[in-house]
């Protein structure tokens, strides 16, 4: 089949011999006019870098804290255990022995330590800027190292509480 034959078929399928169809196509549009609207397109400004950073940090905190787990499973905020000798009930923040379970406070405290470690890495990156004064660079570097070390030590402490006998 040639190209002219294909074009002829498409003209036949869209064209019709029915005069009523031609009237319905032309008649309503002969006296209807689209309105003249003076609509302004909305202008969006980009958020500042600090706003984006804050949203990313908040999202990171929620993900590593296990917010999705807390919403689905609905664990208690804090647990309790009874002392064998005195019979007194003590609060427990970490759910010992269960790696795949957590209390709400446990997830939030672990997530906070991860965020502190991430902030320490950001401070270490800021300390590498060549346009800053040496005293500011030293402050950023020392705070960054302190944040990373604190985050690591506390996270290892949390793991030791969570899994007894793991870090021996």
VMD Tcl script that draws the C-alpha trace (Angstrom):
set ca {
  {0.00 0.00 0.00}
  {1.40 3.43 -0.87}
  {1.56 6.58 1.22}
  {-1.17 8.22 -0.86}
  {-3.48 5.28 -0.20}
  {-2.99 5.59 3.57}
  {-3.66 9.35 3.47}
  {-6.78 8.76 1.43}
  {-8.09 6.26 3.99}
  {-7.58 8.64 6.92}
  {-9.41 11.40 5.05}
  {-12.33 9.04 4.45}
  {-12.52 8.00 8.09}
  {-12.62 11.58 9.44}
  {-14.76 13.00 6.64}
  {-18.41 12.13 6.46}
  {-21.13 12.62 3.90}
  {-23.69 13.30 6.57}
  {-24.59 17.04 6.40}
  {-26.00 16.98 9.94}
  {-22.57 16.03 11.33}
  {-21.01 19.01 9.49}
  {-23.65 21.32 10.95}
  {-23.02 20.00 14.49}
  {-19.29 20.61 14.03}
  {-19.58 24.16 12.76}
  {-22.81 25.61 14.20}
  {-22.04 25.73 17.97}
  {-18.62 27.24 17.40}
  {-19.84 29.97 15.05}
  {-21.37 32.04 17.86}
  {-19.52 30.73 20.94}
  {-16.31 32.55 21.84}
  {-13.87 31.60 24.57}
  {-13.83 34.10 27.44}
  {-10.91 36.46 27.83}
  {-9.45 35.51 31.15}
  {-6.63 37.43 32.72}
  {-5.18 34.74 34.87}
  {-1.76 35.09 36.39}
  {0.43 32.05 36.50}
  {1.48 31.33 40.06}
  {5.14 32.01 40.69}
  {6.98 29.67 43.00}
  {10.19 30.62 44.69}
  {12.70 27.98 45.59}
  {13.13 27.34 49.30}
  {16.38 28.37 50.91}
  {19.20 25.89 51.25}
  {18.77 25.81 55.02}
  {15.07 24.96 54.67}
  {15.86 22.05 52.35}
  {18.64 20.88 54.68}
  {16.28 21.01 57.68}
  {13.62 19.00 55.85}
  {16.17 16.39 54.75}
  {17.54 16.15 58.30}
  {14.03 15.79 59.75}
  {13.20 13.10 57.19}
  {16.43 11.27 58.01}
  {15.58 11.43 61.73}
  {12.12 10.02 61.13}
  {13.41 7.19 58.93}
  {16.20 6.04 61.26}
  {14.00 6.43 64.35}
  {11.54 3.87 63.04}
  {8.51 6.13 62.84}
  {6.91 3.83 60.26}
  {7.40 0.87 62.60}
  {5.92 2.85 65.49}
  {2.86 3.80 63.46}
  {2.22 0.28 62.19}
  {3.00 -1.79 65.30}
  {2.04 0.84 67.92}
  {4.51 -0.26 70.61}
  {4.35 1.28 74.09}
  {6.38 4.43 74.67}
  {8.38 2.85 77.46}
  {8.44 -0.56 79.09}
  {8.67 -1.74 82.66}
  {10.22 -4.61 84.56}
  {9.82 -5.86 88.11}
  {12.83 -6.19 90.36}
  {13.13 -9.76 91.72}
  {14.44 -8.78 95.12}
  {12.35 -5.77 96.05}
  {9.35 -6.26 93.79}
  {9.52 -2.63 92.69}
  {8.55 -1.82 89.10}
  {11.28 0.00 87.16}
  {10.91 1.71 83.79}
  {12.85 0.22 80.87}
  {13.74 2.28 77.82}
  {15.32 -0.46 75.67}
  {13.60 -3.69 74.75}
  {16.37 -6.19 75.56}
  {16.87 -9.34 73.56}
  {14.69 -8.38 70.60}
  {16.57 -6.80 67.72}
  {13.44 -6.48 65.58}
  {11.36 -4.70 68.23}
  {11.60 -1.36 69.98}
  {9.89 1.01 72.35}
  {9.09 4.48 71.00}
  {11.65 6.22 73.24}
  {14.31 3.71 72.17}
  {13.79 4.51 68.51}
  {13.79 8.26 69.10}
  {16.97 8.18 71.18}
  {18.79 5.99 68.65}
  {17.63 8.22 65.80}
  {18.82 11.29 67.69}
  {22.28 9.75 68.09}
  {22.44 9.03 64.35}
  {21.47 12.62 63.59}
  {24.13 13.91 66.00}
  {26.71 11.78 64.17}
  {25.54 13.17 60.83}
  {25.77 16.72 62.16}
  {29.31 15.94 63.28}
  {30.23 14.91 59.75}
  {28.66 18.12 58.41}
  {30.70 20.16 60.90}
  {33.85 18.34 59.82}
  {33.03 19.24 56.23}
  {32.53 22.89 57.20}
  {35.92 22.82 58.93}
  {37.57 22.06 55.59}
  {36.44 25.39 54.05}
  {39.47 27.47 53.07}
  {37.67 30.81 53.38}
  {37.04 30.51 57.13}
  {39.24 31.78 59.92}
  {41.49 29.26 61.64}
  {39.73 29.62 64.97}
  {36.33 28.92 63.38}
  {37.76 25.94 61.50}
  {39.25 24.59 64.74}
  {35.91 25.03 66.53}
  {34.02 23.25 63.75}
  {36.56 20.44 63.65}
  {36.58 19.89 67.41}
  {32.77 20.01 67.65}
  {32.49 17.65 64.66}
  {34.91 15.14 66.16}
  {33.12 15.35 69.52}
  {29.72 14.78 67.87}
  {30.94 11.78 65.86}
  {32.68 10.19 68.86}
  {29.68 10.82 71.14}
  {27.33 9.35 68.57}
  {29.49 6.25 68.10}
  {29.99 5.62 71.81}
  {26.30 6.08 72.62}
  {25.20 3.89 69.70}
  {27.53 1.12 70.85}
  {26.15 1.51 74.37}
  {22.63 1.17 72.96}
  {23.65 -1.98 71.09}
  {25.19 -3.39 74.28}
  {21.93 -2.76 76.15}
  {19.82 -4.11 73.30}
  {21.82 -7.32 72.82}
  {23.30 -8.39 76.17}
  {26.70 -10.03 75.82}
  {27.29 -8.74 72.27}
  {30.18 -6.35 72.96}
  {32.22 -8.51 75.33}
}
mol new
graphics top color blue
foreach p $ca { graphics top sphere $p radius 0.5 }
foreach p [lrange $ca 0 end-1] q [lrange $ca 1 end] { graphics top cylinder $p $q radius 0.2 }
display resetview
